[in-house]
Amino acid sequence: ASVIQAVLSAVGEPIVNRVLVKRMKLMDAINDVKPSMMLEYLKTTLATNFLKFPFFEAINALCAALPINPSVRGIVTGFVFTTATLPVTNFRYRKSMQLEVKWGNIYEA
């Protein structure tokens, strides 16, 4: 599942980010993203998926063992996962936009 999602993200995320962030028209964004850029970005999506998917499962399993209300468990799981993976998500975004990745901007929200 993470490989399929990585391939779909390698194609879609650079285009969507150009439309949403750079405010490009859809066809301009599609023309701006070359297949070589998608293949290069696939390395990023694969690596981040192989980190995030197992990490989410571990957090979910840990929280499932806690004797708390399922709604609270979901909130805790979501909070821990999104907080812990923010640097990974920012890394992935910056790579999709071909921006410089530095430690100073990895925790931007």
DANORNOR-V949667 format. One record per residue. N is the residue number from 1. PHI is phi in radians with two decimals (none if undefined). PSI is psi as a letter, one per 40 degrees, with the letter a starting at -180 (* if undefined). OMEGA is omega in whole degrees, 0 to 359 (999 if undefined). Layout:
# DANORNOR-V949667
n=N phi=PHI psi=PSI omega=OMEGA
n=N phi=PHI psi=PSI omega=OMEGA
This chain:
# DANORNOR-V949667
n=1 phi=none psi=d omega=182
n=2 phi=-1.22 psi=d omega=178
n=3 phi=-1.22 psi=d omega=179
n=4 phi=-1.09 psi=d omega=179
n=5 phi=-1.12 psi=d omega=179
n=6 phi=-1.15 psi=d omega=179
n=7 phi=-1.13 psi=d omega=179
n=8 phi=-1.07 psi=d omega=179
n=9 phi=-1.19 psi=d omega=180
n=10 phi=-1.10 psi=d omega=178
n=11 phi=-1.49 psi=d omega=189
n=12 phi=-1.47 psi=d omega=187
n=13 phi=-1.06 psi=d omega=179
n=14 phi=-1.05 psi=d omega=179
n=15 phi=-1.23 psi=d omega=181
n=16 phi=-1.07 psi=d omega=180
n=17 phi=-1.11 psi=d omega=178
n=18 phi=-1.19 psi=d omega=178
n=19 phi=-1.18 psi=d omega=185
n=20 phi=-1.37 psi=d omega=186
n=21 phi=-1.63 psi=d omega=181
n=22 phi=-1.52 psi=e omega=180
n=23 phi=1.01 psi=f omega=178
n=24 phi=-1.42 psi=i omega=172
n=25 phi=-1.23 psi=i omega=186
n=26 phi=-0.98 psi=d omega=182
n=27 phi=-1.15 psi=d omega=176
n=28 phi=-1.14 psi=d omega=179
n=29 phi=-1.14 psi=d omega=179
n=30 phi=-1.08 psi=d omega=180
n=31 phi=-1.23 psi=d omega=180
n=32 phi=-1.30 psi=d omega=182
n=33 phi=-1.65 psi=h omega=181
n=34 phi=-1.58 psi=i omega=177
n=35 phi=-0.99 psi=d omega=179
n=36 phi=-1.14 psi=d omega=177
n=37 phi=-1.18 psi=d omega=179
n=38 phi=-1.12 psi=d omega=179
n=39 phi=-1.13 psi=d omega=177
n=40 phi=-1.15 psi=d omega=180
n=41 phi=-1.22 psi=d omega=178
n=42 phi=-1.03 psi=d omega=177
n=43 phi=-1.04 psi=d omega=180
n=44 phi=-1.19 psi=d omega=183
n=45 phi=-1.14 psi=d omega=177
n=46 phi=-1.11 psi=d omega=182
n=47 phi=-1.07 psi=d omega=182
n=48 phi=-1.22 psi=d omega=177
n=49 phi=-1.16 psi=d omega=179
n=50 phi=-1.20 psi=e omega=172
n=51 phi=-1.54 psi=d omega=189
n=52 phi=-1.28 psi=d omega=183
n=53 phi=-1.08 psi=d omega=179
n=54 phi=-1.13 psi=d omega=179
n=55 phi=-1.10 psi=d omega=178
n=56 phi=-1.08 psi=d omega=180
n=57 phi=-1.09 psi=d omega=179
n=58 phi=-1.16 psi=d omega=178
n=59 phi=-1.09 psi=d omega=180
n=60 phi=-1.08 psi=d omega=179
n=61 phi=-1.16 psi=d omega=179
n=62 phi=-1.10 psi=d omega=181
n=63 phi=-1.20 psi=d omega=178
n=64 phi=-1.14 psi=d omega=180
n=65 phi=-1.40 psi=e omega=180
n=66 phi=-1.40 psi=h omega=181
n=67 phi=-1.45 psi=g omega=181
n=68 phi=-2.21 psi=i omega=179
n=69 phi=-1.00 psi=h omega=181
n=70 phi=-0.98 psi=d omega=178
n=71 phi=-1.15 psi=d omega=178
n=72 phi=-1.16 psi=d omega=178
n=73 phi=-1.03 psi=d omega=179
n=74 phi=-1.13 psi=d omega=178
n=75 phi=-1.13 psi=d omega=180
n=76 phi=-1.10 psi=d omega=179
n=77 phi=-1.03 psi=d omega=180
n=78 phi=-1.10 psi=d omega=180
n=79 phi=-1.13 psi=d omega=181
n=80 phi=-1.12 psi=d omega=182
n=81 phi=-1.11 psi=d omega=183
n=82 phi=-1.19 psi=d omega=179
n=83 phi=-1.19 psi=d omega=182
n=84 phi=-1.25 psi=d omega=183
n=85 phi=-1.76 psi=e omega=178
n=86 phi=-0.97 psi=d omega=178
n=87 phi=-1.06 psi=d omega=179
n=88 phi=-1.16 psi=d omega=179
n=89 phi=-1.13 psi=d omega=178
n=90 phi=-1.15 psi=d omega=176
n=91 phi=-1.02 psi=d omega=181
n=92 phi=-1.11 psi=d omega=178
n=93 phi=-1.06 psi=d omega=183
n=94 phi=-1.10 psi=d omega=177
n=95 phi=-1.15 psi=d omega=182
n=96 phi=-1.17 psi=d omega=179
n=97 phi=-1.66 psi=e omega=182
n=98 phi=0.97 psi=f omega=177
n=99 phi=-1.75 psi=i omega=178
n=100 phi=-1.20 psi=h omega=178
n=101 phi=-1.88 psi=h omega=178
n=102 phi=-2.30 psi=i omega=178
n=103 phi=-1.06 psi=d omega=181
n=104 phi=-1.19 psi=d omega=181
n=105 phi=-1.91 psi=e omega=183
n=106 phi=-1.34 psi=d omega=179
n=107 phi=-1.82 psi=e omega=177
n=108 phi=-1.12 psi=i omega=178
n=109 phi=-1.94 psi=* omega=999
